[in-house]
């Protein structure tokens, strides 16, 4: 799973840009604000969702540009493209090999995971961010996961509107929506649990090393027995609350530091970053083993707080996995241990310099 050509048009700070990376480690260095993370964000938009920043699409188009933006990539014989037009800045367009497609269809062709400085607080923030993180992990192995998530959310929003309406809701309509929620919700919960079980076992079996081992578990959701029947019984409670109070949208990913038997939220900032990095690395190896191809990894400022020994260990493990890894940093010296095979590029003022 390797991008051999990436082109941007009116994307963030780039009026026009073409990148031809190598198949392994891709290193982007430059000053703060040069546009390094923008390149990673462009790659992250080649999978379903809003990318690594989660930004509104209208914010991505270059200020002073023609309006709208475009990202195109070549992966082997596959051409992927996404973007917007000026007349519809929040409507995402997707093309696969020249044919119009839905954003969720991208999951069939490419898997990408990322780690950014903004994720350093993942274990301290609300459960919704951890669910999104977990769902990205699942999506790399189960492309249909995005479709189940979007259909579940759509049915839940309709049910919430019906229950909040002052007029009595049509019980048959509610029953139909709850059946949809049950079907897609159970698929979501099952895929999450399978991923947590498989990834947790891989992490537990790994030897102690420079990156902390994480224990994983799922909490919440309350989906015992017949989920559709649970929803039907809880209509009065959900109507009073103005939202659905049970289901996979209430799940939380619980992470512990196995070496210290301590919840991730109680660990130091450095330990939390090490836990996240360990999860990402183990998951990339799991995907490579299951699918026969490693996912694309996007690691923003990943080397900034690692000592030389840990940096060398990180680059060695990333290289051994065989996948394409895009990394950013302010100083080329941070990537000295990445080896001569790495593709190295300087980013300056919205331009890529070889």
C-alpha positions as CSV (number, residue, x, y, z in Angstrom):
1,X,0.0,0.0,0.0
2,X,2.3,2.7,-1.3
3,X,1.6,6.1,-2.8
4,X,3.9,6.7,-5.7
5,X,2.5,10.1,-6.7
6,X,0.6,12.7,-4.7
7,X,-0.7,15.9,-6.1
8,X,-2.4,18.8,-4.4
9,X,-4.3,21.8,-5.9
10,X,-5.4,24.7,-3.8
11,X,-4.9,22.6,-0.7
12,X,-4.1,24.6,2.5
13,X,-0.8,26.4,1.8
14,X,-0.2,24.7,-1.5
15,X,-1.5,26.3,-4.8
16,X,0.0,23.4,-6.7
17,X,2.2,20.6,-5.6
18,X,3.4,17.1,-6.8
19,X,5.2,14.7,-4.5
20,X,6.8,11.4,-5.7
21,X,7.7,9.5,-2.5
22,X,9.5,6.3,-2.1
23,X,8.0,3.0,-0.8
24,X,9.4,3.1,2.8
25,X,10.2,6.0,5.1
26,X,9.3,9.4,3.8
27,X,10.7,12.3,5.9
28,X,9.5,15.9,5.6
29,X,11.4,18.5,7.4
30,X,11.1,22.3,7.7
31,X,10.3,25.1,10.0
32,X,7.1,25.4,12.0
33,X,4.3,26.5,9.7
34,X,6.1,25.5,6.5
35,X,3.3,23.1,5.5
36,X,4.6,19.7,6.6
37,X,1.4,18.6,8.4
38,X,-0.7,19.8,5.4
39,X,1.0,17.0,3.3
40,X,0.0,14.4,5.9
41,X,-3.5,15.8,6.1
42,X,-3.8,15.4,2.3
43,X,-2.9,11.7,2.6
44,X,-5.3,11.2,5.5
45,X,-8.2,12.4,3.2
46,X,-7.6,9.3,1.0
47,X,-9.6,7.3,3.6
48,X,-13.2,7.9,4.8
49,X,-13.7,10.7,7.3
50,X,-12.4,14.2,7.8
51,X,-8.7,13.5,8.0
52,X,-6.2,13.9,10.8
53,X,-7.3,17.4,11.7
54,X,-11.0,16.7,11.5
55,X,-11.5,20.1,9.8
56,X,-14.5,21.3,7.9
57,X,-13.9,20.8,4.2
58,X,-14.4,24.6,3.6
59,X,-11.4,25.3,5.8
60,X,-9.1,23.1,3.7
61,X,-9.3,25.1,0.5
62,X,-6.4,27.5,0.1
63,X,-7.2,31.1,1.0
64,X,-7.0,33.3,-2.0
65,X,-7.5,30.3,-4.3
66,X,-10.2,29.6,-6.8
67,X,-12.4,27.9,-4.2
68,X,-12.4,24.2,-3.5
69,X,-9.4,21.9,-3.4
70,X,-8.2,18.6,-4.9
71,X,-6.0,15.8,-3.7
72,X,-5.1,13.0,-6.1
73,X,-2.9,10.0,-5.5
74,X,-1.6,6.9,-7.4
75,X,-1.3,3.6,-5.6
76,X,0.0,1.0,-8.0
77,X,-2.6,0.8,-10.8
78,X,-5.3,2.7,-8.8
79,X,-6.0,6.4,-9.1
80,X,-7.8,8.1,-6.1
81,X,-9.0,11.6,-5.9
82,X,-11.0,13.7,-3.5
83,X,-11.9,17.4,-3.1
84,X,-14.6,20.0,-3.3
85,X,-15.8,22.6,-5.7
86,X,-16.2,26.3,-5.0
87,X,-20.0,26.2,-5.4
88,X,-20.3,23.4,-2.8
89,X,-17.4,23.8,-0.3
90,X,-18.8,21.3,2.2
91,X,-19.7,18.6,-0.3
92,X,-16.9,16.0,-0.7
93,X,-16.3,14.6,-4.1
94,X,-14.5,11.2,-4.6
95,X,-13.3,9.5,-7.7
96,X,-11.7,6.1,-8.0
97,X,-10.0,5.3,-11.3
98,X,-12.0,8.1,-12.9
99,X,-15.4,7.0,-11.7
100,X,-17.5,8.9,-9.1
101,X,-17.6,7.0,-5.8
102,X,-18.7,7.5,-2.2
103,X,-16.1,8.5,0.5
104,X,-16.7,5.1,2.3
105,X,-15.5,3.3,-0.9
106,X,-12.0,4.6,-0.3
107,X,-11.6,2.1,2.5
108,X,-11.5,-0.7,-0.1
109,X,-8.3,0.7,-1.6
110,X,-6.2,2.3,1.1
111,X,-5.7,2.1,4.8
112,X,-4.0,5.0,6.7
113,X,-3.4,5.6,10.4
114,X,-1.9,8.7,12.0
115,X,-0.4,10.0,15.2
116,X,-0.3,13.7,15.8
117,X,0.6,16.0,18.7
118,X,-3.1,16.8,19.1
119,X,-3.6,13.2,20.1
120,X,-1.3,13.5,23.1
121,X,-4.4,14.2,25.2
122,X,-6.4,11.2,23.8
123,X,-6.6,9.4,27.2
124,X,-7.6,12.6,29.1
125,X,-10.4,13.8,26.8
126,X,-13.9,12.5,26.3
127,X,-14.8,9.0,25.0
128,X,-15.8,10.2,21.6
129,X,-12.2,10.9,20.6
130,X,-11.1,7.4,21.7
131,X,-14.0,5.9,19.7
132,X,-12.9,7.7,16.6
133,X,-9.4,6.4,17.1
134,X,-10.6,2.9,17.6
135,X,-12.8,3.1,14.5
136,X,-9.9,4.1,12.4
137,X,-8.1,1.0,13.6
138,X,-11.0,-1.2,12.8
139,X,-11.5,0.4,9.4
140,X,-8.0,-0.6,8.3
141,X,-9.1,-4.2,8.6
142,X,-12.9,-4.0,8.0
143,X,-13.7,-1.6,5.1
144,X,-17.4,-2.0,5.7
145,X,-17.0,-0.5,9.1
146,X,-17.4,3.0,7.8
147,X,-20.7,2.2,6.2
148,X,-22.1,0.6,9.3
149,X,-21.1,3.7,11.3
150,X,-22.7,6.2,9.0
151,X,-25.9,4.2,8.7
152,X,-26.1,3.7,12.5
153,X,-25.6,7.4,13.1
154,X,-28.2,8.4,10.5
155,X,-30.8,6.1,11.9
156,X,-30.1,7.3,15.5
157,X,-30.4,11.0,14.5
158,X,-33.8,10.3,12.9
159,X,-34.9,8.4,16.0
160,X,-33.8,11.2,18.3
161,X,-35.7,13.8,16.2
162,X,-38.9,11.6,16.3
163,X,-38.7,11.2,20.0
164,X,-38.1,14.9,20.6
165,X,-41.0,16.0,18.5
166,X,-44.0,17.3,20.4
167,X,-46.3,15.2,18.2
168,X,-46.6,11.5,19.0
169,X,-44.1,9.5,16.9
170,X,-45.2,6.9,14.4
171,X,-44.4,3.6,16.3
172,X,-43.8,1.7,13.0
173,X,-41.3,4.3,11.9
174,X,-39.5,4.1,15.2
175,X,-39.5,0.3,15.0
176,X,-37.9,0.4,11.6
177,X,-35.3,2.9,12.7
178,X,-34.5,0.8,15.8
179,X,-34.1,-2.3,13.6
180,X,-31.6,-0.4,11.5
181,X,-29.7,0.8,14.6
182,X,-29.7,-2.8,15.9
183,X,-28.3,-4.3,12.6
184,X,-25.6,-1.7,12.1
185,X,-24.9,-1.2,15.8
186,X,-24.2,-4.8,16.5
187,X,-21.9,-5.0,13.5
188,X,-20.0,-2.0,14.9
189,X,-19.7,-3.5,18.4
190,X,-18.6,-6.9,17.1
191,X,-15.9,-5.4,14.8
192,X,-14.6,-3.2,17.6
193,X,-14.5,-6.1,20.1
194,X,-12.7,-8.4,17.6
195,X,-10.1,-5.7,16.9
196,X,-9.6,-5.0,20.6
197,X,-9.2,-8.7,21.3
198,X,-6.7,-9.3,18.5
199,X,-4.7,-6.2,19.1
200,X,-4.7,-6.6,22.8
201,X,-3.3,-10.2,22.5
202,X,-0.6,-9.0,20.1
203,X,0.4,-6.2,22.5
204,X,0.4,-8.5,25.6
205,X,2.7,-11.0,23.8
206,X,5.3,-8.4,22.8
207,X,8.5,-8.3,24.9
208,X,9.4,-5.3,26.9
209,X,11.1,-2.7,24.8
210,X,11.4,1.1,24.2
211,X,7.6,1.5,23.8
212,X,5.1,0.9,26.5
213,X,2.8,-2.1,26.1
214,X,-0.9,-1.2,26.3
215,X,-3.7,-3.3,27.6
216,X,-7.0,-2.7,25.8
217,X,-10.7,-3.2,26.8
218,X,-14.1,-1.9,25.7
219,X,-16.4,-0.3,28.3
220,X,-20.0,0.9,28.0
221,X,-22.6,0.4,25.3
222,X,-25.0,-1.7,27.3
223,X,-26.0,-3.9,24.3
224,X,-27.2,-7.0,26.1
225,X,-29.7,-9.3,24.4
226,X,-32.0,-7.9,21.8
227,X,-30.7,-4.4,21.1
228,X,-33.8,-3.4,19.1
229,X,-36.0,-4.4,22.0
230,X,-33.8,-2.5,24.4
231,X,-34.2,0.6,22.3
232,X,-38.0,0.2,22.2
233,X,-38.2,-0.2,26.0
234,X,-36.1,2.9,26.5
235,X,-38.0,5.3,24.3
236,X,-39.5,7.2,27.2
237,X,-36.1,7.6,28.9
238,X,-34.4,8.6,25.6
239,X,-37.2,11.1,24.8
240,X,-36.7,12.8,28.2
241,X,-33.0,12.9,27.8
242,X,-33.2,14.2,24.2
243,X,-30.7,11.5,23.0
244,X,-30.2,7.8,22.8
245,X,-28.6,6.6,26.0
246,X,-27.4,3.2,25.1
247,X,-25.6,1.7,22.1
248,X,-22.2,1.5,20.5
249,X,-22.0,5.3,20.3
250,X,-21.6,5.1,24.1
251,X,-18.6,2.7,24.0
252,X,-15.2,3.8,25.3
253,X,-11.7,2.4,24.7
254,X,-10.0,1.7,28.0
255,X,-6.2,1.6,27.9
256,X,-3.8,0.6,30.6
257,X,0.0,0.6,30.9
258,X,0.7,-3.1,31.3
259,X,4.1,-2.6,32.8
260,X,2.8,-0.4,35.5
261,X,-0.8,-1.8,35.8
262,X,-2.0,1.7,35.6
263,X,-4.7,3.4,33.6
264,X,-3.3,5.4,30.7
265,X,-5.0,8.6,32.0
266,X,-2.9,8.4,35.1
267,X,0.4,8.0,33.2
268,X,2.8,10.8,32.4
269,X,2.6,12.6,29.1
270,X,5.7,10.7,27.8
271,X,4.2,7.4,28.8
272,X,0.9,8.2,27.1
273,X,2.7,9.0,23.9
274,X,4.7,5.8,24.1
275,X,1.4,3.8,24.7
276,X,-0.2,5.4,21.6
277,X,2.9,4.7,19.5
278,X,3.0,1.1,20.7
279,X,-0.7,0.7,19.7
280,X,-0.1,2.2,16.3
281,X,3.0,0.0,15.6
282,X,1.3,-3.2,16.8
283,X,-1.8,-2.4,14.7
284,X,0.2,-1.8,11.6
285,X,1.9,-5.2,12.0
286,X,-1.5,-6.8,12.6
287,X,-2.9,-5.3,9.4
288,X,0.2,-6.4,7.4
289,X,-0.2,-9.9,8.7
290,X,-4.0,-10.1,8.1
291,X,-4.1,-8.3,4.7
292,X,-0.7,-9.0,3.3
293,X,0.0,-5.2,3.0
294,X,0.9,-2.7,5.7
295,X,-1.2,0.4,6.1
296,X,0.2,3.9,5.4
297,X,1.3,5.6,8.6
298,X,1.3,9.3,9.1
299,X,3.5,10.3,12.1
300,X,3.5,14.1,12.8
301,X,6.5,15.3,14.9
302,X,6.9,11.7,16.1
303,X,10.7,12.0,16.8
304,X,10.7,15.3,18.6
305,X,10.6,13.9,22.1
306,X,12.4,10.6,21.6
307,X,16.1,10.1,22.6
308,X,18.5,8.7,19.9
309,X,18.1,5.1,21.1
310,X,14.3,5.2,20.9
311,X,14.4,7.0,17.6
312,X,16.7,4.3,16.2
313,X,14.4,1.6,17.6
314,X,11.3,3.3,16.1
315,X,12.8,3.7,12.6
316,X,14.1,0.1,12.6
317,X,10.7,-1.3,13.5
318,X,8.9,0.9,10.9
319,X,11.4,-0.3,8.2
320,X,10.9,-3.9,9.2
321,X,7.1,-3.6,8.8
322,X,7.7,-2.8,5.1
323,X,5.0,-0.1,4.8
324,X,5.1,3.5,3.7
325,X,5.6,5.8,6.6
326,X,5.3,9.6,6.3
327,X,7.0,11.5,9.1
328,X,7.5,15.2,9.8
329,X,10.0,17.1,12.0
330,X,11.7,20.5,12.2
331,X,15.3,19.2,12.1
332,X,16.8,16.7,9.6
333,X,19.1,15.6,12.5
334,X,16.0,14.0,14.1
335,X,16.0,11.4,11.3
336,X,19.7,10.5,11.0
337,X,18.9,7.0,12.2
338,X,16.3,6.5,9.5
339,X,18.9,5.3,7.1
340,X,20.0,6.1,3.5
341,X,16.9,4.4,2.0
342,X,14.5,7.0,3.4
343,X,13.0,9.6,1.0
344,X,13.9,13.0,2.4
345,X,12.3,16.3,1.4
346,X,12.4,19.9,2.7
347,X,9.2,21.8,3.0
348,X,9.4,25.6,2.7
349,X,6.7,28.2,2.0
350,X,4.2,25.8,0.4
351,X,6.9,24.1,-1.7
352,X,8.5,20.7,-1.6
353,X,12.3,20.8,-2.1
354,X,14.1,17.6,-2.9
